[in-house]
Amino acid sequence: MEFGSWEETDVLIVGAGPVGLLLANLLGLYGVAAIVVEQLETLIDYPRGVGLDDESLRSFQTVELANRILPYTTPNHWMRFTTAKGRAYLSIEPRTLEYGWPRRNAFLQPKADAISLDGLQRFPYVQVLFSHSFTSLAQDGTGVVTEVTLADGESRAIRSKYLVGADGGRSAVRKAIGVDFEGKTEPTRWLVVDLADDPLGVPYAYLHGTPRRPSVSIALPMGVRRFEFMLLPHEDEETFNDPGAFARLLRGSIPRPEAVHVIRKRAYTHHARLASRFRVGRALLAGDAAHLMPVWQGQGFNSGIRDATNLGWKLAAIVKGLAADALLDTYEQERRGHAAAMIDLSVNAGRLFSPTVPALAGLRDVLATVLNFAPPVKRYITQMRFKPQPRYKTGAFLPGEDPRKKMKALSPGGRMFPQPLVSTTNGETLRLDDVLGPWFAILCWGGDPRSYFDAFTQEYWTRLEARFVTVLPTVQLAASSWLAGDLTIVGDTEGTLQTWFGDRPHSIVILRPDRFVAATCGPQAMIETTKALSGRLCTPFPVAQAAPDQEQAELCR
């Protein structure tokens, strides 16, 4: 690729979908220059993803957009499965707020995308370029030169330190870097129909397991109703362009199918695919470019948001000179396995919901009814405990172990930290993340986490711009003057944090910007823990005799 000159930026993002836009907001928040290129003229204005989970809302909270998105959501959006006779045999109704938000929410993706795009106006060093199609890339040890083509055919080049392909399931970036898209595509197709002026008006999502034609009915905000119908072998999208055929399709779902206001109807196929690699050199994949999954658990959108949340702070740390390039290897280590688990969950849910053999559907209905009489099983299902929790086996954290049980699996390292409400010293009640800030935080129960720091440990955390937070029982806030004035002090409003620390042997937790636990320890172990963690984070400890974790030492040189 020969260009006499090019634009330059820190990170180039291909694709202005929800993943690319959130990643750009995160980079902007962290002070990193970015350019987003999108081949379309503007954002897609029709609904696609309809499920927003608590982890994703927490990510939007980080970039200060969650409260703007909330008016376009329906919180606590239960999912009910019905038999061919219309009887509900299973209802998924999670009621916990472990991460600070309802676990299941319906939402309007076009509104969320528009808010994410508007949020980028806060950052003059972040640009979005529509009508710019990715053409090719060439990378070396210092950066990536990407060729893009404008609508008029003109070509331009953009040089960046890193490139992220968030350009969907047909990703041109994935193909350009030679990454396989492993998995399969289901032969059965579905027709999605979005209607304005909801002709049913009932809340929640209903999955009708009729063997003859399984279907889905989902209530969305602002009077939108989504239907999804399995297409029979002799049918395709064109079949239902005929008004009579379309009315017959809807007749079993609404009283007057001839009097509906169609936003769109479109056929789609379920894919279960996973990129063989998420990183090749300085080019990375995120969202649908990295994984595709059936819609049954609403995790396609949310898995992409998890990618952006994981990747954003790592790119920022590297670009800002705080961490070595090898930190990006932990992106694939952490995200690929979890995405695979979500694909498996979605595939299995589809098999449960949509058998077309009446005998199998009948057996499913009987088994589901029987299991409903087993309280532990019912809780496991209704509270969505079957959903793979945000938990990593290896990556940018210290696994640690519980010395009382000698089991690493019980360590909080690599798990998402809860987000309860906390009280501030000025009388406010806030979600925990709003106190911790968007970057590294060190949270300590009942004391100053710096009590046993040496100068080098203090220098390390100061360089990383970590925030130090002490949590006390709320009644102790009025007598907290014994703590250093530069500490952030909060009260444990709900008792959640006292329980969390009480169930574990350590009083200090080190939190990554994505709110995963990087490490836990006691106050007197902070020096050694920091040294070991610096290896996992690929960030240099400011003393020659630092002892980074041996597993990561070679990787992070």
C-alpha positions as CSV (number, residue, x, y, z in Angstrom):
1,M,0.0,0.0,0.0
2,E,1.6,3.2,-1.1
3,F,0.4,6.6,0.3
4,G,2.4,9.8,0.4
5,S,0.7,10.9,3.6
6,W,-2.0,9.8,6.0
7,E,-4.1,10.8,9.0
8,E,-2.9,9.6,12.3
9,T,-4.7,8.5,15.5
10,D,-4.1,6.2,18.4
11,V,-6.8,3.7,17.7
12,L,-8.8,3.1,14.5
13,I,-12.2,1.4,15.0
14,V,-13.9,-0.1,11.9
15,G,-17.7,-0.2,12.5
16,A,-20.0,2.4,14.2
17,G,-22.3,-0.2,15.7
18,P,-22.8,-0.5,19.5
19,V,-19.5,-2.1,20.1
20,G,-17.4,0.4,18.1
21,L,-19.3,3.3,19.6
22,L,-18.9,2.2,23.2
23,L,-15.2,1.4,22.6
24,A,-14.8,4.9,21.2
25,N,-16.5,6.4,24.3
26,L,-14.3,4.5,26.6
27,L,-11.2,5.6,24.8
28,G,-12.4,9.2,24.8
29,L,-13.1,9.0,28.5
30,Y,-9.5,7.7,29.1
31,G,-8.0,10.5,26.9
32,V,-7.1,8.4,23.9
33,A,-7.5,9.7,20.3
34,A,-9.6,7.5,18.1
35,I,-11.3,7.4,14.7
36,V,-14.4,5.4,13.9
37,V,-15.0,4.6,10.2
38,E,-18.4,3.3,9.1
39,Q,-19.4,2.3,5.5
40,L,-23.0,3.3,6.0
41,E,-24.1,7.0,5.6
42,T,-25.6,7.0,9.1
43,L,-26.6,4.8,12.0
44,I,-29.1,2.0,11.4
45,D,-32.5,3.3,12.6
46,Y,-34.4,0.0,13.1
47,P,-34.4,-2.3,16.1
48,R,-31.9,-5.2,16.1
49,G,-30.8,-6.3,19.5
50,V,-33.6,-6.0,22.1
51,G,-32.0,-7.3,25.3
52,L,-29.8,-5.2,27.5
53,D,-28.3,-6.9,30.6
54,D,-26.9,-5.6,33.9
55,E,-23.3,-5.9,32.8
56,S,-23.9,-3.8,29.7
57,L,-25.8,-1.1,31.7
58,R,-22.8,-1.0,34.0
59,S,-20.5,-0.4,31.0
60,F,-22.7,2.5,29.9
61,Q,-22.6,3.8,33.4
62,T,-18.8,3.9,33.2
63,V,-19.1,6.3,30.2
64,E,-21.9,8.3,31.9
65,L,-24.5,7.3,29.4
66,A,-26.6,4.8,31.3
67,N,-29.1,7.4,32.7
68,R,-29.7,8.7,29.2
69,I,-30.4,5.2,27.9
70,L,-32.7,4.2,30.7
71,P,-35.9,6.0,29.3
72,Y,-35.6,3.7,26.3
73,T,-35.6,0.5,28.4
74,T,-38.1,-1.7,30.2
75,P,-36.4,-3.0,33.4
76,N,-37.1,-6.4,34.8
77,H,-38.2,-7.7,31.4
78,W,-39.2,-11.3,32.2
79,M,-39.1,-14.1,29.6
80,R,-41.9,-16.6,29.6
81,F,-42.0,-19.9,27.7
82,T,-45.4,-21.4,26.7
83,T,-46.6,-24.7,25.4
84,A,-48.6,-25.2,22.2
85,K,-51.7,-24.7,24.2
86,G,-50.5,-21.3,25.5
87,R,-49.7,-22.4,29.1
88,A,-46.6,-21.0,30.6
89,Y,-44.3,-23.8,31.7
90,L,-41.3,-21.6,32.5
91,S,-40.8,-18.0,33.5
92,I,-37.3,-16.4,33.8
93,E,-37.7,-13.6,36.4
94,P,-34.3,-12.5,37.8
95,R,-34.8,-10.0,40.6
96,T,-31.3,-9.4,41.9
97,L,-29.3,-6.2,41.4
98,E,-25.8,-7.7,42.0
99,Y,-24.1,-5.4,39.5
100,G,-26.2,-2.4,40.3
101,W,-28.8,-2.7,37.5
102,P,-31.7,-5.1,36.7
103,R,-30.4,-8.3,35.1
104,R,-32.8,-8.3,32.1
105,N,-34.0,-5.2,30.3
106,A,-35.7,-4.7,27.0
107,F,-34.4,-1.7,25.0
108,L,-34.5,0.1,21.7
109,Q,-31.0,-0.3,20.2
110,P,-31.4,2.6,17.7
111,K,-31.9,5.0,20.7
112,A,-28.9,3.5,22.6
113,D,-26.7,3.8,19.5
114,A,-27.7,7.4,18.9
115,I,-26.9,8.3,22.5
116,S,-23.5,6.6,22.2
117,L,-22.8,8.5,19.0
118,D,-23.8,11.8,20.6
119,G,-21.7,11.0,23.7
120,L,-18.6,11.2,21.5
121,Q,-19.1,14.9,21.0
122,R,-17.6,15.3,24.5
123,F,-14.2,14.2,23.1
124,P,-12.6,16.5,20.4
125,Y,-9.9,13.9,19.7
126,V,-12.5,11.2,18.7
127,Q,-14.0,11.3,15.2
128,V,-16.7,9.3,13.5
129,L,-16.4,9.1,9.7
130,F,-19.5,7.8,7.9
131,S,-19.5,6.6,4.3
132,H,-15.9,5.3,4.8
133,S,-15.5,1.6,3.8
134,F,-12.6,-0.5,5.0
135,T,-10.5,-1.7,2.1
136,S,-7.2,-3.1,3.4
137,L,-4.6,-2.9,6.1
138,A,-0.8,-3.3,6.5
139,Q,0.8,-3.5,9.9
140,D,4.3,-3.5,11.3
141,G,5.8,-3.4,14.8
142,T,4.8,0.2,15.4
143,G,1.3,0.6,13.9
144,V,-1.3,-0.1,11.3
145,V,-1.9,1.7,8.0
146,T,-5.5,1.2,6.9
147,E,-6.9,2.1,3.5
148,V,-10.5,3.3,3.4
149,T,-12.7,4.1,0.4
150,L,-15.2,7.0,0.4
151,A,-18.6,7.0,-1.3
152,D,-17.2,8.8,-4.3
153,G,-14.5,6.2,-4.8
154,E,-11.6,8.3,-3.3
155,S,-9.1,6.4,-1.1
156,R,-7.5,7.7,2.0
157,A,-5.1,6.2,4.5
158,I,-5.2,6.3,8.3
159,R,-2.3,5.3,10.4
160,S,-3.0,4.1,14.0
161,K,-1.2,2.4,16.8
162,Y,-4.0,-0.2,16.9
163,L,-7.0,-1.2,14.8
164,V,-10.2,-2.8,16.1
165,G,-12.5,-4.6,13.7
166,A,-16.1,-4.2,15.1
167,D,-17.6,-4.5,11.7
168,G,-20.1,-7.3,12.2
169,G,-20.4,-10.9,11.3
170,R,-19.2,-10.4,7.7
171,S,-16.2,-8.6,9.0
172,A,-13.8,-7.4,6.3
173,V,-11.2,-6.8,9.0
174,R,-11.4,-10.4,10.1
175,K,-10.9,-11.6,6.6
176,A,-8.0,-9.2,6.0
177,I,-6.1,-10.6,8.9
178,G,-6.8,-14.2,7.9
179,V,-8.8,-15.3,11.0
180,D,-11.2,-18.3,10.6
181,F,-14.8,-18.0,11.8
182,E,-15.4,-21.4,13.3
183,G,-18.8,-22.9,13.9
184,K,-22.0,-23.5,12.0
185,T,-25.1,-21.8,10.6
186,E,-28.5,-23.3,11.3
187,P,-30.5,-24.3,8.3
188,T,-33.8,-23.0,9.7
189,R,-34.6,-19.3,9.0
190,W,-36.7,-16.9,11.0
191,L,-38.8,-13.8,10.0
192,V,-38.5,-10.9,12.4
193,V,-41.4,-8.4,12.3
194,D,-41.3,-5.1,14.2
195,L,-44.6,-3.3,14.6
196,A,-45.3,0.3,15.9
197,D,-48.4,1.0,18.0
198,D,-48.1,-2.3,19.8
199,P,-51.3,-4.3,18.9
200,L,-51.0,-6.4,22.1
201,G,-49.7,-4.1,24.8
202,V,-48.8,-6.9,27.2
203,P,-45.4,-6.7,28.8
204,Y,-42.5,-9.1,28.8
205,A,-41.2,-11.6,26.2
206,Y,-43.1,-14.7,25.3
207,L,-41.6,-17.7,23.6
208,H,-44.4,-19.8,22.1
209,G,-43.1,-23.4,21.6
210,T,-45.7,-24.5,19.1
211,P,-44.0,-27.4,17.1
212,R,-45.9,-26.4,13.9
213,R,-44.3,-22.9,14.0
214,P,-42.4,-21.7,17.0
215,S,-42.7,-17.9,17.5
216,V,-41.6,-15.1,19.8
217,S,-43.5,-12.0,21.0
218,I,-41.5,-9.3,22.7
219,A,-42.8,-6.0,24.1
220,L,-40.3,-3.1,23.5
221,P,-40.3,0.5,24.8
222,M,-42.2,3.3,22.9
223,G,-45.0,1.0,21.8
224,V,-42.8,-1.3,19.6
225,R,-43.8,-5.0,19.4
226,R,-41.4,-7.6,17.9
227,F,-42.6,-10.9,16.5
228,E,-40.2,-13.7,15.3
229,F,-41.6,-16.6,13.4
230,M,-39.8,-19.8,12.2
231,L,-40.0,-20.1,8.5
232,L,-41.1,-23.4,7.1
233,P,-38.9,-25.1,4.4
234,H,-41.0,-23.8,1.5
235,E,-41.1,-20.2,2.8
236,D,-38.7,-17.3,2.5
237,E,-38.8,-13.5,3.1
238,E,-40.6,-12.9,-0.2
239,T,-43.4,-15.2,0.8
240,F,-44.7,-12.7,3.3
241,N,-44.5,-9.6,1.0
242,D,-48.0,-10.8,0.0
243,P,-50.5,-9.0,2.3
244,G,-52.7,-12.1,2.6
245,A,-49.8,-14.4,3.6
246,F,-48.5,-11.8,6.0
247,A,-51.9,-11.5,7.7
248,R,-52.3,-15.2,8.0
249,L,-48.9,-15.4,9.7
250,L,-50.0,-12.8,12.3
251,R,-53.5,-14.1,12.8
252,G,-52.6,-16.5,15.6
253,S,-50.8,-13.7,17.5
254,I,-53.1,-10.6,17.2
255,P,-56.8,-10.0,16.7
256,R,-56.6,-7.8,13.5
257,P,-53.5,-8.6,11.5
258,E,-54.6,-6.5,8.6
259,A,-54.4,-3.4,10.7
260,V,-50.8,-3.3,11.8
261,H,-48.1,-0.6,11.4
262,V,-45.0,-2.4,10.1
263,I,-41.6,-0.9,10.9
264,R,-39.8,-3.6,9.1
265,K,-39.8,-7.3,8.4
266,R,-36.7,-9.3,7.6
267,A,-35.5,-12.9,7.4
268,Y,-32.4,-14.0,9.3
269,T,-30.5,-17.1,10.1
270,H,-29.1,-18.2,13.5
271,H,-25.3,-18.5,13.6
272,A,-23.0,-20.0,16.2
273,R,-19.5,-18.9,15.2
274,L,-16.4,-17.9,17.0
275,A,-13.2,-16.4,15.6
276,S,-10.2,-18.6,16.0
277,R,-8.2,-15.6,17.2
278,F,-9.2,-12.3,18.6
279,R,-5.8,-10.7,17.9
280,V,-3.3,-10.7,15.1
281,G,-0.5,-8.3,15.8
282,R,-2.0,-4.8,16.3
283,A,-5.3,-5.7,14.8
284,L,-8.1,-7.0,17.1
285,L,-11.7,-8.2,16.7
286,A,-14.7,-7.4,18.8
287,G,-18.5,-8.0,18.8
288,D,-20.1,-9.8,15.9
289,A,-16.7,-9.8,14.1
290,A,-15.4,-12.1,16.8
291,H,-18.5,-14.1,17.7
292,L,-22.1,-14.8,16.5
293,M,-24.7,-16.6,18.6
294,P,-28.4,-17.4,18.3
295,V,-30.8,-14.8,19.8
296,W,-32.4,-17.0,22.5
297,Q,-30.7,-15.5,25.5
298,G,-30.2,-12.0,24.1
299,Q,-26.5,-12.2,24.5
300,G,-25.1,-11.2,21.1
301,F,-25.3,-7.4,21.8
302,N,-24.2,-7.9,25.4
303,S,-21.2,-10.1,24.5
304,G,-20.0,-7.3,22.2
305,I,-20.4,-4.7,24.9
306,R,-18.3,-7.0,27.2
307,D,-15.6,-7.1,24.5
308,A,-15.4,-3.3,24.3
309,T,-15.4,-2.9,28.1
310,N,-12.5,-5.4,28.4
311,L,-10.5,-4.0,25.5
312,G,-11.0,-0.2,26.2
313,W,-8.9,0.1,29.3
314,K,-6.2,-2.2,28.0
315,L,-5.7,-0.2,24.8
316,A,-5.7,3.0,26.8
317,A,-3.1,1.8,29.3
318,I,-0.8,0.8,26.4
319,V,-1.3,3.9,24.3
320,K,-0.7,6.1,27.4
321,G,2.6,4.2,28.1
322,L,1.4,2.6,31.4
323,A,1.5,-1.0,30.2
324,A,3.3,-3.1,27.6
325,D,1.7,-4.3,24.4
326,A,1.5,-7.9,25.8
327,L,-1.4,-6.8,28.0
328,L,-3.5,-7.1,24.8
329,D,-2.9,-10.9,24.8
330,T,-5.1,-11.1,27.9
331,Y,-8.1,-9.8,25.9
332,E,-8.4,-13.0,24.0
333,Q,-7.5,-15.1,27.1
334,E,-10.4,-13.5,29.0
335,R,-13.1,-12.9,26.3
336,R,-12.9,-15.8,23.9
337,G,-13.8,-18.5,26.5
338,H,-16.7,-16.5,27.9
339,A,-18.0,-15.8,24.4
340,A,-17.9,-19.5,23.7
341,A,-19.9,-20.3,26.8
342,M,-22.5,-17.7,25.8
343,I,-22.7,-19.3,22.3
344,D,-23.3,-22.7,23.9
345,L,-26.0,-21.3,26.2
346,S,-27.8,-19.7,23.3
347,V,-27.6,-22.8,21.2
348,N,-29.0,-25.1,24.0
349,A,-31.8,-22.6,24.8
350,G,-32.8,-22.7,21.2
351,R,-32.9,-26.5,21.2
352,L,-35.1,-26.4,24.3
353,F,-37.5,-23.8,22.9
354,S,-38.0,-24.7,19.3
355,P,-38.3,-28.4,18.6
356,T,-40.6,-29.0,15.6
357,V,-41.3,-32.6,16.4
358,P,-44.5,-32.7,18.5
359,A,-43.3,-35.6,20.7
360,L,-40.2,-33.8,21.6
361,A,-42.1,-30.6,22.4
362,G,-44.5,-32.6,24.6
363,L,-41.7,-34.2,26.5
364,R,-40.1,-30.8,27.0
365,D,-43.3,-29.4,28.4
366,V,-43.8,-32.3,30.8
367,L,-40.2,-32.2,32.1
368,A,-40.3,-28.4,32.5
369,T,-43.5,-28.7,34.5
370,V,-42.1,-31.4,36.8
371,L,-38.9,-29.4,37.4
372,N,-41.0,-26.4,38.4
373,F,-41.9,-28.4,41.6
374,A,-38.3,-28.6,42.6
375,P,-37.6,-25.3,44.3
376,P,-33.7,-25.3,43.9
377,V,-34.1,-26.1,40.2
378,K,-36.8,-23.4,39.8
379,R,-34.6,-20.8,41.5
380,Y,-31.7,-21.8,39.3
381,I,-33.8,-21.2,36.2
382,T,-35.9,-18.2,37.2
383,Q,-33.0,-16.2,38.6
384,M,-30.9,-16.9,35.5
385,R,-28.2,-18.7,37.5
386,F,-27.6,-20.8,34.4
387,K,-26.1,-17.8,32.7
388,P,-22.2,-18.1,32.6
389,Q,-21.1,-15.5,35.2
390,P,-18.4,-12.9,34.3
391,R,-15.5,-15.0,35.4
392,Y,-12.1,-15.5,33.9
393,K,-9.7,-18.4,34.3
394,T,-6.5,-16.6,33.3
395,G,-5.6,-13.1,32.3
396,A,-4.7,-9.8,33.8
397,F,-5.4,-10.7,37.4
398,L,-3.9,-12.7,40.3
399,P,-6.0,-15.9,40.8
400,G,-4.9,-16.2,44.4
401,E,-6.4,-18.8,46.7
402,D,-8.5,-19.0,49.8
403,P,-6.0,-20.1,52.5
404,R,-8.9,-21.5,54.6
405,K,-9.9,-24.0,51.8
406,K,-6.8,-24.0,49.6
407,M,-8.9,-23.7,46.5
408,K,-8.1,-21.2,43.8
409,A,-11.6,-21.6,42.3
410,L,-13.0,-19.8,45.4
411,S,-10.8,-16.7,44.9
412,P,-12.5,-13.6,43.6
413,G,-9.6,-12.9,41.2
414,G,-11.0,-12.6,37.6
415,R,-14.6,-12.2,38.7
416,M,-16.7,-9.1,38.4
417,F,-17.1,-7.2,41.7
418,P,-20.6,-6.4,42.9
419,Q,-22.0,-2.9,42.7
420,P,-24.2,-2.0,45.7
421,L,-25.4,1.4,46.8
422,V,-23.1,3.3,49.1
423,S,-23.4,6.5,51.2
424,T,-21.0,9.4,50.8
425,T,-19.8,11.7,53.5
426,N,-21.9,14.5,52.1
427,G,-25.1,12.5,52.5
428,E,-25.5,11.2,48.9
429,T,-26.5,7.7,48.0
430,L,-24.7,6.5,44.9
431,R,-23.9,3.3,43.0
432,L,-20.4,2.1,44.0
433,D,-18.8,2.7,40.5
434,D,-19.8,6.3,40.6
435,V,-17.5,6.6,43.6
436,L,-14.7,4.4,42.3
437,G,-14.4,6.3,39.1
438,P,-13.7,4.8,35.6
439,W,-10.1,3.7,36.2
440,F,-8.2,1.5,38.7
441,A,-9.5,1.6,42.3
442,I,-8.3,0.0,45.6
443,L,-11.1,-0.7,48.0
444,C,-10.4,-1.4,51.6
445,W,-12.7,-2.4,54.4
446,G,-12.3,-0.3,57.6
447,G,-8.9,1.2,57.1
448,D,-6.4,2.9,54.8
449,P,-5.1,0.5,52.1
450,R,-1.8,2.5,52.0
451,S,-1.0,1.8,55.6
452,Y,1.9,-0.5,54.8
453,F,3.0,0.9,51.4
454,D,6.6,1.6,50.8
455,A,7.7,4.5,48.5
456,F,7.9,2.3,45.4
457,T,4.4,0.8,45.9
458,Q,3.0,4.3,46.3
459,E,4.8,5.5,43.2
460,Y,3.4,2.5,41.2
461,W,-0.2,3.2,42.1
462,T,0.2,7.0,41.7
463,R,1.5,6.4,38.2
464,L,-1.5,4.3,37.5
465,E,-3.7,7.0,38.9
466,A,-5.5,4.6,41.1
467,R,-8.2,5.9,43.4
468,F,-8.1,4.8,47.1
469,V,-11.5,4.1,48.7
470,T,-12.3,3.0,52.2
471,V,-15.7,1.5,53.1
472,L,-17.1,1.7,56.6
473,P,-20.4,0.8,58.2
474,T,-22.6,3.8,57.4
475,V,-23.0,4.8,61.1
476,Q,-19.2,5.3,61.3
477,L,-19.1,8.0,58.6
478,A,-19.6,10.7,61.2
479,A,-16.5,9.6,63.0
480,S,-14.2,8.9,60.0
481,S,-11.9,11.9,60.6
482,W,-9.2,9.5,61.8
483,L,-8.7,8.4,58.2
484,A,-6.4,10.4,55.8
485,G,-8.1,13.4,54.2
486,D,-7.2,12.3,50.7
487,L,-9.1,9.0,50.9
488,T,-12.5,8.6,49.4
489,I,-14.7,7.3,52.2
490,V,-18.1,5.6,51.7
491,G,-20.7,3.9,53.9
492,D,-21.9,0.4,53.3
493,T,-25.6,1.4,52.9
494,E,-26.9,-2.1,52.2
495,G,-24.4,-4.3,54.1
496,T,-23.4,-5.9,50.8
497,L,-19.7,-5.0,51.1
498,Q,-19.4,-6.1,54.8
499,T,-20.8,-9.5,53.7
500,W,-18.5,-9.7,50.7
501,F,-15.3,-9.0,52.8
502,G,-16.6,-11.1,55.7
503,D,-16.9,-14.1,53.4
504,R,-13.2,-13.8,52.4
505,P,-9.9,-13.7,54.2
506,H,-8.7,-10.3,52.8
507,S,-9.8,-6.7,53.5
508,I,-8.4,-5.1,50.3
509,V,-9.5,-5.6,46.8
510,I,-7.8,-4.1,43.7
511,L,-10.3,-3.4,41.0
512,R,-9.6,-3.0,37.3
513,P,-11.3,-0.3,35.2
514,D,-13.8,-2.9,34.0
515,R,-14.6,-3.7,37.6
516,F,-13.1,-7.2,37.6
517,V,-11.1,-8.1,40.6
518,A,-7.4,-7.9,39.8
519,A,-6.2,-9.1,43.3
520,T,-7.1,-9.3,46.9
521,C,-4.8,-9.2,49.9
522,G,-4.4,-8.0,53.5
523,P,-2.9,-4.6,54.3
524,Q,0.6,-6.0,55.1
525,A,0.7,-7.9,51.8
526,M,0.1,-4.9,49.6
527,I,3.8,-4.5,48.5
528,E,4.2,-8.1,47.5
529,T,0.7,-8.3,45.9
530,T,1.4,-5.1,43.9
531,K,4.7,-6.5,42.6
532,A,3.1,-9.7,41.5
533,L,0.1,-8.0,39.9
534,S,2.4,-5.6,38.0
535,G,3.5,-8.6,36.0
536,R,0.0,-9.7,35.2
537,L,-0.9,-6.1,34.2
538,C,2.3,-5.8,32.1
539,T,3.0,-2.6,34.0
540,P,6.6,-2.0,35.3
541,F,7.1,-1.8,39.0
542,P,9.5,1.1,39.8
543,V,12.3,-0.8,41.4
544,A,14.9,-3.2,39.9
545,Q,14.2,-6.1,42.2
546,A,10.5,-6.2,41.3
547,A,9.2,-9.8,41.2
548,P,6.4,-9.9,38.6
549,D,4.4,-13.1,38.4
550,Q,6.6,-15.6,36.7
551,E,3.8,-16.8,34.4
552,Q,3.6,-13.3,32.8
553,A,7.2,-12.2,33.3
554,E,8.5,-13.3,29.9
555,L,5.3,-12.2,28.1
556,C,5.4,-8.7,29.4
557,R,9.1,-7.8,28.6
